[in-house]
Amino acid sequence: MSKREKLLDLPLEEVIGDRFGIYSKYIIQERALPDVRDGLKPVQRRILYAMFRDGNTSDKPFRKSAKTVGNVIGNYHPHGDSSVYEAMVRMSQDWKVRMPLIEMHGNNGSLDGDPPAAMRYTEARLSKISAELIRDIDSKTVDFVSNFDDTLEEPIVFPSKFPNLLVNGSTGISAGYATEIPPHSLSEIIDATIRLMEHPETTIDDLMTLVKGPDFPSGGIVQGIDGIRKAYRTGKGKIVIRARTSVETLRTGKQQIIITELPYEVNKALLVKKMDELRLDHKVEGVAEVRDETDRSGMRMVVELKRDADAQGILNYYFKNTDLQIAYNFNMVAIDHKTPKQLGLKEILEAYIQHQKEVITRRSQFEWQKSKDRMHIVQGLIKAVSILDDVIRTIRASKDKKDAKLNLSRAFGFSEPQAEAIVSLQLYRLTNTDILTLQHEEEELKKTIARLEGILSSEQKLIAVIREELIDVRKKYADTRRTTIEHEIEEIKIDLEVMVASEEVMVSLTKHGYIKRSSLRSFAASSSDDAAMKETDHILFQKQMNTTDTLLVFTDQGRYLFLPIHEIQDKRWKEMGQHVASLVPIDSDEELITAIPVTDFAEKNKYLIFITEQGMVKRTDLADYQAQRRSKPLTALKLKKGDRCMDAYLTDGKSELLIVTRGGYALRFSEEEAGLVGQRAAGVKSILLKANDRVIGGVAFLSEETPELFVATDRGAVKKMSLDAQIERGTRARRGLTIIRELKTKPHQIAGIALAAPEDAFVLLTSQGKETIIHSADVRLSDRYTNGSFVVDQEADGTVVAVWKNASDENKNPTV
């Protein structure tokens, strides 16, 4: 047959699928997942078995790890030495396994993630509890298979005198399967095994009265009893593990947080680094230093706090943002009858109990057969001693050993094993005392055989033996629980003061969207004219605020930006600042209309009021605008097609509203007439508009303030009005009163309005870009039938297109 004829012509997908299937089966069964009976992966079992066969046990001196690794690779596990050594090291790390199966001298790694020393430097031996896994292995209790080169035999599973899978847990990833089984308390698991073995109908809830939950070697606190119950029922569940902490008060009055236990498998060095980075980046305030004081006496991390810092708040922040608290997901997958299965607590214990029944049955059969064979020999020796002279005579008359055995069998009816024992008997054994010894041995063997036959014939006696051996293991090795179980997962609440240093700052926002915060020192060192901005831009909002406050910025498209002050870049007052689009992306044609500072969203009787171009008004609780996610603009109100939001105000529920149209109509009514609606609602009609008319703006004020209204028209005329004297309160959804005199030729249209205080100044912007500043004190009061005084030459400078209040210091802002 030619070489070409040996080649198979197959599609690539079929070949890859077939080969990958074979590979997957191998790594699932022979590498990544533990056996449900002894809780060991093949490499772990081979390491322990190689050390056992080599006599490297807990009662012997330590041996070089390299020797063990060489034995494992050479005899049982033909893979890389690093994978074998890593598995060996993990079984010795008492912060990763609850009951270490290997004792190691030398550097075997650390909680800080340090690598272990090379195997040529370390020494190892089996731990005492490992003997319980391997005990009775030579009593035909488990099946053996040939090793990879058919020169030796290795066990497919250990007898396992305790439920190692649950006690030490397991973690692994294979093709399509992963496992994550946490460690547990030896005494709790043994108690649960005994309960289930004696009462097979026991429920998960009954078992959980004994098994409280995982018991991690690193201790810590587990929260979430429901997650534990679900995991024990189904094999999958989620819990929270947090560090064990306490707060100490020093003589100086300062406090410090002490951390003595970490969540399972958390790298301490990386955790300390992360916690300190959060301090250096000012993500958490009030922390003076984070240091590791761990020494030979035990683990200890210290978070030193500044004076008057909120210890619990800082601790909560670290729980939320570092591995001081982690989520742990149970995924209890193990190999059961050569198949990967997701198993609950009861199924794992049932598989273990079945294994123990088989182990004890096979051991009893082995010992019963051994005792029967010995009984046969002892009975032959007793018979031989009773006819000793005849036996000696027969042996002396024989030619050789073979002939002697044959003659004994013919003359006295001895079996071949009995004849062999007689001819091998040493002369000193023929004393009278030895006859008594043989008779005593016969009695003991009869008792042993009867006991073993009882075990083999009675399920109850079999269970009693397993129970006794489990209790013996518990007495020898059990220790106290290290992990505390708490029923509920605590919701972590973080006060803003913990994350942000409380500081008074000056905040500025321009019409074009440039925002900044500056220290009061920087602001005081600059004159009000130093605020950098483009020539066509102007201040929309400027006020002293705290870094723990929030600024709500509203746009004409009915959206708002949620801007925590501490997230705004800290700039010098002379700098322009950053564009709001760098904090929250907005559309290029979206126009900012106002900004409202908020200290506390939960404050009672605080409402946001919105006024739209098409005459709608909307009132909503301020609390509805507190946002958790703020990476994009949020909906402030629902707008009809073609409508725009003109103004937004923060009120206390007792304000009055004045709505003004471009055509010169004004309507005054109580804000309560606009009923409370949700955040995304559209609101109600505020004013009835004539055809081609639209709302130019609105103001909110308290009636007892006797406010004055500044009005500017497109033709460049300005006037002031007393609202109390000129416009009486009405109800919403009416036409309103005219506040300018109608002219048949060149009629005035209102360009802008604002509430006016004596110290205010207003800026009028014309279509040709010219700005004119008008001081409120210079404008005299007029009635609503006049058009005011001209301050802009329309022919020379253009039509007035915009009006705003000049916010030159922190006291000047457009909010109420």
C-alpha positions in Angstrom: 0.0 0.0 0.0 1.4 3.4 -1.0 1.6 6.3 1.4 -1.0 8.1 -0.6 -3.5 5.3 -0.1 -3.2 5.7 3.7 -4.4 9.3 3.6 -8.0 10.0 4.3 -9.9 12.5 2.1 -12.1 14.2 4.7 -13.5 17.8 5.1 -11.4 20.0 7.4 -14.4 20.7 9.7 -15.0 17.0 10.3 -11.4 16.3 11.1 -11.0 19.3 13.4 -14.4 18.5 15.1 -13.4 14.9 15.7 -9.9 15.7 17.0 -11.2 18.5 19.2 -13.8 16.3 20.6 -11.2 13.7 21.6 -9.0 16.5 23.1 -12.0 17.9 25.1 -12.9 14.6 26.5 -9.4 14.1 27.7 -9.0 17.4 29.4 -12.4 17.2 31.0 -11.8 13.7 32.4 -8.1 13.7 32.9 -6.9 17.2 33.7 -9.2 20.0 34.7 -12.1 18.6 36.7 -12.0 16.8 40.1 -13.5 13.4 40.8 -16.6 13.7 42.9 -15.4 10.8 45.1 -12.0 11.9 46.3 -12.1 15.6 45.1 -8.8 15.3 43.3 -7.8 16.0 39.7 -5.5 13.4 38.1 -2.3 15.4 38.5 -3.0 15.8 42.2 -3.9 12.2 42.7 -0.7 11.1 40.9 1.5 13.5 43.0 0.0 12.1 46.3 0.3 8.5 45.1 3.9 8.9 43.9 4.9 10.4 47.3 3.0 7.6 49.1 4.7 4.9 47.1 8.1 6.6 47.6 7.6 6.5 51.4 7.5 10.3 51.5 4.9 10.4 54.3 4.3 12.6 57.3 6.3 10.4 59.7 9.4 10.5 57.5 11.9 13.4 56.8 11.2 16.0 54.1 12.5 15.3 50.6 13.4 17.6 47.7 10.4 18.6 45.7 12.3 18.0 42.5 12.6 14.3 43.3 8.9 14.0 43.7 8.2 15.9 40.5 10.7 13.7 38.7 8.9 10.6 40.0 5.5 11.9 39.0 6.6 12.8 35.5 8.6 9.6 35.0 6.0 7.2 36.4 2.5 8.6 36.1 2.1 12.0 34.5 4.1 12.6 31.3 3.6 16.4 31.2 5.6 19.6 32.0 7.4 19.8 35.3 6.0 23.3 36.0 2.4 22.1 35.9 3.2 19.3 38.3 5.2 21.5 40.7 2.5 24.2 40.6 -0.2 21.6 41.5 2.1 20.3 44.3 2.6 23.8 45.7 -1.1 24.7 45.7 -1.8 21.6 47.8 0.6 22.9 50.4 -0.7 26.5 50.5 -2.8 26.9 53.7 -4.4 30.1 52.5 -5.8 28.3 49.4 -6.7 24.9 50.7 -8.6 24.3 53.9 -6.7 21.1 54.8 -3.3 21.1 53.1 -2.4 17.7 51.7 1.3 18.4 51.4 3.7 19.9 53.9 6.4 22.0 52.4 9.7 23.5 53.7 10.9 26.6 52.0 9.2 29.4 50.1 5.9 28.0 48.7 4.4 31.4 47.7 2.5 34.0 49.7 -0.7 35.9 50.0 1.0 38.7 48.1 1.1 36.5 45.0 4.9 35.9 45.3 6.0 32.9 43.2 7.3 29.8 45.1 11.0 29.0 45.1 12.2 26.6 42.4 11.6 22.9 43.2 15.3 22.3 43.6 15.2 24.5 46.8 12.0 23.3 48.4 11.3 20.1 50.3 8.0 18.4 50.8 6.2 15.4 52.3 2.6 14.2 52.6 0.6 15.9 55.4 -1.0 13.7 58.1 -4.5 14.1 56.7 -3.3 12.9 53.3 -2.9 9.4 54.8 -6.7 9.4 55.3 -7.2 9.8 51.6 -4.8 7.0 50.7 -5.5 4.6 53.7 -6.5 1.1 52.7 -5.4 1.6 49.1 -3.6 -1.8 49.3 -6.7 -3.6 50.4 -8.2 -3.8 46.9 -10.6 -1.0 47.8 -10.2 0.8 44.4 -9.5 -0.1 40.9 -6.0 0.3 39.4 -5.1 0.9 35.7 -1.7 0.7 33.9 0.3 3.9 33.8 1.1 5.5 30.4 3.9 3.0 29.5 2.4 -0.1 31.1 5.2 -0.5 33.6 3.3 0.4 36.8 -0.2 0.6 38.0 -2.0 3.7 39.4 -5.3 4.1 41.2 -8.2 5.7 39.3 -9.5 7.1 42.6 -8.4 7.2 46.3 -10.4 5.4 49.1 -10.7 9.0 50.6 -11.7 8.7 54.3 -13.2 12.2 54.3 -15.2 14.2 51.6 -12.1 16.0 50.2 -14.0 17.7 47.3 -16.1 19.8 49.7 -13.4 20.2 52.4 -10.7 21.5 50.2 -12.8 22.7 47.3 -11.6 22.9 43.7 -11.2 25.3 40.8 -10.6 24.5 37.1 -11.4 25.4 33.5 -11.7 22.9 30.7 -13.4 22.8 27.3 -17.0 23.8 27.8 -16.9 23.2 31.6 -15.5 25.1 34.6 -15.7 24.3 38.2 -15.6 26.5 41.3 -16.2 24.6 44.6 -15.4 26.5 47.8 -13.7 24.9 50.8 -15.7 23.9 53.8 -15.3 23.0 57.5 -14.2 19.4 57.9 -16.4 18.8 61.0 -19.5 20.3 59.4 -19.1 18.2 56.2 -18.5 15.0 58.2 -21.6 15.7 60.3 -23.7 16.3 57.2 -22.3 13.1 55.6 -23.3 11.0 58.7 -26.7 12.6 58.8 -27.4 11.9 55.1 -26.0 8.4 55.3 -28.2 7.5 58.3 -31.3 9.4 56.9 -31.3 9.4 53.1 -34.5 11.5 53.0 -32.6 14.5 54.6 -33.3 17.7 52.7 -31.0 20.6 51.8 -32.5 22.7 54.6 -31.8 20.0 57.1 -28.2 19.7 55.9 -27.8 23.4 56.1 -28.4 23.2 59.9 -25.1 21.4 59.9 -23.2 22.9 57.0 -23.5 26.7 57.6 -21.8 27.6 54.3 -18.2 27.7 52.9 -15.3 27.9 55.3 -12.5 29.7 53.6 -8.9 29.1 54.8 -8.4 32.9 54.7 -11.5 33.4 56.9 -13.5 36.5 56.1 -17.2 37.1 56.2 -19.7 35.5 53.8 -23.0 37.2 53.1 -26.0 35.8 51.3 -27.7 32.7 52.8 -30.0 32.5 49.8 -27.1 32.3 47.5 -25.6 29.5 49.6 -29.0 27.6 49.7 -29.4 28.0 45.9 -25.8 26.7 45.3 -26.3 23.7 47.6 -29.6 22.9 45.8 -28.5 23.4 42.2 -24.7 23.7 42.2 -24.8 27.3 41.1 -25.2 30.4 43.4 -23.6 33.7 44.2 -22.4 35.0 47.6 -20.4 38.0 48.7 -17.1 37.6 50.6 -15.8 40.6 52.5 -12.7 41.2 54.6 -12.8 41.1 58.4 -12.3 44.6 59.6 -12.4 46.7 62.8 -12.0 50.4 63.6 -9.5 51.4 66.3 -9.3 54.8 67.9 -5.7 56.0 68.6 -4.6 58.2 71.6 -4.4 61.1 69.3 -8.2 60.8 68.6 -7.6 59.7 65.0 -9.1 56.4 63.8 -7.6 53.6 61.8 -9.2 50.6 60.0 -7.6 47.3 60.8 -8.0 44.4 58.3 -7.1 41.0 59.6 -8.7 38.6 57.1 -9.1 39.0 53.3 -11.6 37.4 50.9 -10.6 34.1 49.4 -7.7 34.2 46.9 -7.4 38.0 47.0 -3.8 39.2 46.4 -2.9 41.3 49.4 -0.1 43.3 47.8 -2.3 44.3 44.8 -5.1 45.2 47.2 -2.9 47.5 49.3 -1.6 49.1 46.1 -5.1 49.7 44.7 -6.4 51.1 48.0 -3.4 53.5 48.1 -3.9 54.5 44.5 -7.5 55.5 45.2 -6.2 57.7 48.1 -3.5 59.3 45.8 -6.1 60.0 43.0 -8.4 61.6 45.6 -11.1 59.1 44.7 -11.6 58.7 48.5 -11.0 61.4 51.0 -10.0 61.2 54.6 -7.3 58.5 54.2 -3.8 59.4 55.4 -2.0 56.2 54.6 -2.6 52.5 53.6 0.1 50.1 54.8 0.7 46.4 55.2 1.8 45.4 58.7 1.6 41.6 58.2 4.3 39.7 60.0 4.9 36.2 61.4 2.2 36.8 64.0 -0.5 37.1 61.4 -2.1 39.2 58.7 -2.7 42.9 59.4 -3.4 45.8 57.0 -3.9 49.3 58.4 -5.8 52.2 56.8 -4.8 55.2 58.8 -7.5 58.0 58.7 -7.3 61.7 58.9 -8.9 63.5 61.9 -12.7 63.5 61.8 -12.8 61.2 58.8 -15.9 58.9 58.4 -14.4 55.5 59.0 -17.5 53.5 58.0 -18.0 55.6 54.9 -14.4 55.0 53.8 -14.7 51.3 54.6 -17.9 51.1 52.5 -16.1 52.9 49.6 -13.3 50.3 49.7 -15.8 47.5 49.9 -17.5 48.8 46.8 -14.4 49.7 44.7 -11.7 47.2 45.7 -11.3 43.5 46.4 -11.9 44.1 50.1 -15.3 42.7 49.1 -15.7 40.3 46.2 -18.5 38.3 44.6 -18.0 34.5 44.7 -19.9 32.3 42.3 -20.4 28.6 43.1 -20.2 26.3 40.1 -20.0 22.9 41.6 -19.0 20.7 38.6 -17.2 17.4 39.1 -16.6 14.1 37.3 -19.3 11.5 38.3 -19.3 8.1 36.6 -16.8 9.5 34.0 -19.2 12.4 33.2 -19.0 16.1 34.2 -22.0 17.0 36.2 -23.2 20.1 38.0 -24.0 18.8 41.5 -25.6 20.2 44.6 -24.5 19.5 48.2 -26.7 16.5 48.6 -25.6 14.9 45.3 -21.9 15.3 46.2 -22.4 13.8 49.6 -24.5 10.9 48.1 -21.8 10.2 45.6 -19.2 10.2 48.4 -21.3 7.9 50.6 -21.8 5.5 47.7 -18.0 5.5 47.2 -17.4 4.8 50.9 -19.9 1.9 50.9 -18.1 0.4 47.9 -14.6 1.0 49.5 -15.6 -0.5 52.9 -17.4 -3.5 51.1 -14.3 -4.2 49.0 -12.0 -3.8 52.0 -14.2 -6.1 54.0 -14.2 -8.7 51.2 -10.4 -8.5 51.0 -9.9 -8.8 54.8 -12.5 -11.6 54.9 -10.7 -13.6 52.2 -7.4 -12.9 53.9 -8.8 -14.1 57.3 -10.3 -17.2 55.7 -7.0 -18.1 54.1 -5.2 -17.5 57.4 -7.8 -19.6 59.3 -7.2 -22.4 56.9 -3.4 -22.3 57.6 -3.9 -22.0 61.4 -6.3 -24.9 61.5 -3.7 -27.0 59.5 -0.9 -26.0 61.9 -3.0 -27.0 64.9 -3.9 -30.3 63.4 -0.2 -30.9 62.5 0.9 -30.2 66.1 -1.7 -32.6 67.5 -0.1 -35.4 65.3 3.4 -34.0 65.4 5.3 -37.3 65.6 3.5 -38.7 62.6 4.1 -35.5 60.6 7.8 -35.4 61.5 8.2 -39.1 60.5 6.5 -38.4 57.2 8.7 -35.4 56.4 11.9 -37.3 57.3 10.9 -40.2 55.0 10.4 -37.8 52.1 13.0 -37.0 49.4 12.6 -33.2 49.2 10.2 -30.4 50.1 7.9 -31.1 47.2 7.7 -34.8 48.1 7.2 -34.0 51.7 4.2 -31.7 50.9 2.7 -34.4 48.7 3.2 -37.1 51.3 1.6 -34.9 54.0 -1.4 -34.2 51.8 -1.9 -38.0 51.1 -1.4 -39.2 54.6 -3.3 -36.7 56.6 -5.5 -34.8 54.1 -3.7 -31.4 54.4 -4.3 -28.9 51.6 -1.4 -27.6 49.5 -1.3 -24.2 51.5 -1.4 -26.1 54.8 1.3 -28.5 53.7 3.5 -25.5 52.6 3.0 -23.9 56.0 3.9 -27.1 57.9 7.1 -27.8 56.0 8.1 -24.1 56.4 7.5 -24.3 60.2 10.5 -23.5 62.3 11.3 -26.0 65.1 10.9 -23.4 67.9 7.2 -23.0 67.0 6.5 -26.5 68.3 6.6 -25.4 71.9 3.5 -25.6 74.1 3.1 -21.8 74.2 3.0 -21.6 70.5 0.1 -24.1 70.4 -1.8 -21.8 72.7 -1.0 -18.8 70.4 -2.3 -20.7 67.4 -5.5 -21.5 69.2 -5.9 -17.9 70.4 -5.3 -16.7 66.8 -8.0 -19.1 65.6 -10.5 -17.6 68.0 -9.6 -14.1 66.9 -9.9 -15.0 63.3 -13.4 -16.5 63.9 -14.5 -13.2 65.5 -13.0 -11.2 62.6 -14.6 -13.4 60.0 -18.0 -13.1 61.8 -17.6 -9.3 62.0 -16.7 -9.0 58.4 -19.5 -11.3 57.3 -21.9 -9.1 59.4 -20.6 -6.0 57.5 -21.0 -7.6 54.1 -24.5 -8.8 54.9 -25.9 -5.8 56.7 -26.3 -2.2 55.4 -26.7 -0.9 58.9 -23.4 -2.4 60.1 -21.7 -1.1 56.9 -23.0 2.4 57.7 -21.9 2.1 61.3 -18.3 1.3 60.1 -18.2 4.3 57.8 -19.7 6.5 60.6 -17.0 5.4 63.1 -14.2 6.1 60.7 -15.5 9.5 59.8 -15.9 10.4 63.5 -12.3 9.2 64.0 -11.1 11.6 61.2 -13.1 14.4 62.7 -11.6 13.9 66.1 -8.1 13.9 64.7 -8.2 16.8 62.3 -11.2 19.1 62.8 -10.7 22.7 63.8 -12.9 25.7 64.4 -14.7 27.5 61.7 -12.8 30.5 60.3 -15.5 32.2 58.0 -18.5 34.0 59.5 -21.8 33.5 57.7 -24.2 36.4 57.6 -27.8 36.0 56.2 -28.2 39.1 54.1 -26.0 40.8 51.6 -25.5 44.3 53.0 -26.3 47.1 50.6 -23.3 49.4 50.5 -24.1 53.1 50.7 -21.4 55.5 50.0 -21.7 59.1 51.1 -20.4 61.6 48.6 -18.4 63.3 51.4 -16.2 60.1 51.5 -15.3 60.3 47.9 -15.0 64.1 47.6 -13.2 66.6 49.7 -15.8 69.2 50.8 -14.5 72.5 49.4 -16.1 75.8 48.4 -15.4 76.6 44.8 -16.5 79.1 42.2 -18.3 77.5 39.2 -18.8 79.1 35.9 -20.7 78.0 32.8 -20.9 80.0 29.5 -23.7 80.1 26.9 -21.4 78.2 24.5 -20.9 75.4 27.0 -17.5 76.1 28.6 -17.5 75.1 32.3 -14.9 75.3 35.0 -14.5 75.3 38.7 -11.9 77.4 40.5 -10.7 77.7 44.0 -12.0 80.8 45.8 -8.4 81.9 46.1 -7.9 81.9 42.4 -11.3 83.7 41.9 -10.4 86.3 44.5 -7.0 86.9 42.9 -8.7 87.7 39.6 -10.9 90.6 38.6 -14.4 89.7 37.3 -13.2 90.7 33.8 -10.5 88.1 33.8 -12.9 85.2 33.1 -11.6 83.8 29.8 -14.2 83.2 27.1 -14.8 83.8 23.4 -15.9 87.2 22.2 -19.3 86.0 21.2 -19.8 84.1 24.4 -21.2 85.2 27.7 -21.7 83.9 31.3 -24.8 81.8 31.7 -24.2 80.7 35.3 -21.7 81.8 37.9 -22.0 81.0 41.6 -20.1 79.7 44.7 -20.8 76.0 45.2 -19.4 73.1 47.2 -17.6 70.2 45.5 -20.3 67.8 47.0 -23.0 69.7 45.1 -24.5 69.0 41.7 -25.1 71.3 38.7 -28.1 70.5 36.5 -27.6 72.1 33.0 -30.7 72.2 30.8 -30.9 72.5 27.0 -33.5 73.8 24.6 -34.1 70.2 23.4 -35.7 69.3 26.8 -32.7 67.4 28.1 -30.4 68.0 31.0 -26.8 67.2 32.0 -26.2 65.8 35.5 -22.8 67.3 36.5 -21.3 66.6 40.0 -19.2 69.6 40.8 -16.2 67.4 41.9 -16.1 66.0 38.3 -15.6 69.4 36.7 -12.0 70.2 36.0 -10.3 72.4 38.5 -9.0 75.4 36.5 -7.5 78.8 37.2 -10.2 81.5 36.9 -8.3 83.1 34.0 -8.6 79.8 32.0 -11.5 79.1 29.7 -12.3 75.6 31.1 -13.6 72.5 29.4 -16.6 72.1 27.2 -19.5 70.3 28.7 -19.4 67.9 25.7 -16.2 66.4 27.2 -18.2 65.5 30.3 -21.5 64.5 28.6 -21.9 64.4 24.8 -24.5 66.8 23.4 -25.6 67.6 19.9 -23.9 70.3 18.0 -27.1 72.3 17.5 -28.2 71.9 21.2 -28.3 75.2 23.1 -27.8 75.6 26.8 -30.6 77.6 28.4 -29.9 77.6 32.1 -28.1 75.8 35.0 -29.5 75.0 38.4 -27.3 74.2 41.5 -28.5 71.4 43.8 -27.2 70.5 47.2 -29.7 67.9 48.3 -32.1 66.1 45.9 -34.1 64.7 48.9 -35.0 68.1 50.2 -38.7 68.4 50.7 -40.9 70.8 48.6 -38.5 71.5 45.8 -39.7 71.5 42.3 -38.4 72.0 38.8 -40.6 74.1 36.4 -40.1 74.1 32.7 -41.5 76.7 30.2 -41.6 75.9 26.4 -41.8 78.0 23.3 -45.2 76.6 22.3 -46.8 77.6 25.6 -46.4 74.4 27.8 -45.5 74.4 31.5 -44.4 71.4 33.5 -43.8 71.0 37.2 -41.9 67.9 38.7 -40.4 66.9 42.0 -36.6 67.8 42.1 -35.9 64.2 43.5 -37.0 62.8 40.1 -33.9 64.3 38.5 -31.3 62.6 40.7 -29.4 60.4 38.2 -27.3 57.3 38.8 -26.1 57.0 35.2 -25.0 60.3 33.8 -22.8 59.5 30.8 -25.3 61.0 28.4 -28.0 63.7 28.4 -31.1 62.7 30.3 -34.7 63.6 29.5 -36.0 66.6 31.4 -39.4 66.9 29.7 -41.2 65.6 26.6 -41.4 68.2 23.8 -43.8 68.3 20.9 -42.3 68.4 17.4 -40.9 71.8 16.7 -41.1 72.9 20.4 -38.2 74.2 22.4 -37.6 74.5 26.2 -37.1 78.2 27.0 -36.6 78.4 30.7 -36.2 76.2 33.8 -36.5 77.2 37.4 -36.2 75.6 40.9 -39.0 76.6 43.2 -40.3 75.8 46.7 -44.0 75.2 45.6 -45.2 78.7 46.6 -43.9 80.7 43.6 -45.8 82.5 40.9 -45.1 82.2 37.2 -45.1 84.9 34.6 -45.2 83.7 31.0 -44.4 86.3 28.3 -44.9 85.9 24.5 -43.0 87.6 21.7 -46.2 89.3 20.6 -46.3 91.1 24.0 -48.8 89.1 26.0 -48.1 88.1 29.7 -50.0 85.7 31.9 -49.4 85.4 35.7 -50.6 82.4 37.7 -49.6 80.3 40.7 -47.2 77.4 40.1 -49.7 75.0 41.8 -51.9 75.3 38.7 -49.3 73.2 36.9 -50.0 69.9 38.7 -47.1 67.6 39.5 -46.2 65.2 36.7 -43.3 62.7 36.1 -39.9 63.4 34.7 -40.7 62.4 31.1 -44.1 64.1 30.9 -44.9 67.0 28.6 -46.8 69.2 31.1 -49.9 71.4 30.6 -50.9 74.5 28.6 -49.6 77.6 30.3 -50.9 80.4 27.9 -53.1 80.5 24.8 -51.0 81.8 21.9 -52.2 83.8 18.9 -51.3 82.5 15.4 -47.6 83.1 14.7 -46.9 84.0 18.4 -44.6 82.2 20.6 -43.3 82.2 24.2 -40.2 84.3 24.6 -39.6 83.3 28.2 -40.9 83.1 31.7 -39.9 84.0 35.3 -40.7 82.5 38.7 -41.0 84.6 41.8 -42.5 84.8 45.2 -45.5 87.2 45.4 -44.3 88.9 48.6 -41.1 90.0 46.9 -42.9 92.8 44.9 -40.7 92.0 41.9 -39.9 94.2 38.9 -39.8 93.0 35.3 -37.2 94.1 32.8 -38.5 94.1 29.2 -36.5 94.6 26.0 -38.0 94.8 22.5 -36.5 93.9 19.1 -36.5 97.6 18.1 -34.1 98.4 21.0 -36.5 99.8 23.6 -36.3 98.8 27.3 -38.6 99.3 30.3 -39.3 98.2 33.8 -42.6 97.2 35.3 -43.9 96.5 38.8 -45.6 93.1 38.4 -47.9 93.6 41.4 -49.1 97.0 40.1 -49.4 96.1 36.4 -50.3 92.4 36.1 -52.7 90.8 38.5 -52.7 87.0 39.1 -55.0 85.0 36.9 -55.3 81.3 35.9 -53.3 79.4 33.3 -54.4 78.6 29.8 -55.6 82.2 29.1 -54.5 84.8 26.6 -53.1 87.1 29.3 -52.6 90.9 29.3 -50.6 93.0 26.8 -47.4 94.5 28.3 -46.4 96.7 25.2 -48.4 99.2 23.2 -49.6 98.0 19.9 -48.4 100.0 16.9 -49.8 99.7 13.4 -46.4 100.5 11.7 -43.2 99.0 12.9 -44.7 97.2 15.9 -42.5 96.2 18.8 -41.9 92.5 19.6 -40.4 91.4 22.8 -36.8 90.2 22.5 -36.2 89.2 26.1 -37.4 89.6 29.7 -35.8 89.1 33.2 -36.6 89.9 36.8 -34.8 93.1 37.8 -33.1 94.1 41.1 -31.6 97.6 41.5 -28.0 96.3 41.3 -28.6 94.2 38.1 -27.2 95.0 34.7 -28.6 93.6 31.4 -26.9 92.9 28.0 -28.7 93.5 24.7 -27.2 91.7 21.7 -28.2 92.9 18.2 -28.2 91.1 14.9 -25.0 92.8 13.9 -23.2 91.5 17.0 -23.2 94.7 19.0 -23.7 94.4 22.8 -25.2 97.2 24.9 -25.2 97.1 28.7 -28.2 98.6 30.5 -28.2 99.1 34.3 -31.4 98.4 36.1 -31.1 101.5 38.2 -31.0 103.6 35.0 -34.4 102.3 33.7 -37.5 104.0 35.2 -40.7 102.1 36.0 -43.4 102.3 33.4 -46.9 100.9 33.0 -47.8 98.1 30.7 -49.1 100.3 28.0 -45.8 101.9 27.1 -43.0 100.6 24.9 -40.2 102.1 27.0 -37.1 104.1 26.1 -34.9 103.4 23.1 -31.3 102.4 24.0 -30.3 100.8 20.7 -30.4 102.4 17.3 -32.1 99.8 15.2 -31.1 101.4 11.9 -27.4 101.6 12.8 -26.8 98.6 15.1 -29.5 96.1 14.0 -32.4 94.3 15.7 -32.1 93.1 19.3 -32.0 89.3 19.1 -31.0 88.3 22.7 -31.2 89.7 26.2 -29.5 88.3 29.3 -28.6 89.3 32.8 -24.9 90.2 33.2 -23.5 87.7 35.7 -20.3 89.4 36.7 -20.0 88.0 40.2 -21.2 85.0 42.2 -24.4 86.7 43.3 -25.6 87.2 39.8 -27.2 84.1 38.4 -30.4 83.5 36.5 -31.9 80.9 38.9 -34.5 81.6 41.6 
